[in-house]
Amino acid sequence: MNKIIILIVASLLITACSIKEPRLSFGKKCVEKDNQVVYSYIWIWDKMVGLTANEATCELIEKN
């Protein structure tokens, strides 16, 4: 039951975002911003722009 509620709330949040063609990506991916590596397991990205986060950048966390 909790999963259904979470999916409904997530769908509502996605429809309210400013991204023209939103897409979801699951799995750990990382992106480097301001000399820091930011990671997430769920990414909301624009189909027209593309997803800048990837799995290879996550290796920078392990090196530090």
N, C-alpha and C positions, 0 to 999 in steps of 0.2 A: 504494500500500500504506500509506503514511504517513497519508493522509486517512482511510482506513478505521479505522486504529488510533486516530486522534484522535477520530473520531466515536464509537467505542465507549467511550473514556475519558470523553468529554463526557457521553454518555448515563448512564454510571454516576455521574458527579458530580451530574447533575440529579436522579437518583432519590434521592440522599442528602440533598438540600437540604430545608429546613424549609418551603418554599413548598407550599401545598396543591395548587394547580393551576398548575404552572410552564409558562411559554411562553417561546419564544426570539424575539428580534427582531434582525435583521441590518441593518447600515448604521450610519454614524456618527451618533450621537445624543449630546446633551449634557444635563447637569443642573447646576444651580447649588447648591452646598453651602458654607456658611461663607465666603461672599464669594469662592469659587473656582469655576471651571467645570471639571467632570469630564466626560471623554468616553470613549467606548468604541465599538467596532464590533460587539460582541456583547453583548446585554442579556438577562438572565434575569429575568423579572418574573412577578408573580402575576396571573392572569386576573381575580380578584375585585377587586383593588386598582387595577390598570391601570398602564401604563407612564408614569412621570413625566418621563422623558427625551424630548427632541424635537430636531428639526433646527434649529429657530429659535433655540434657546439657544446653538448653536454660533457664531452670529454675534457673540456677546459676546467670543469668543476673538480674532476678527479685529480688533475695535475696540481691544483693549489693546495 
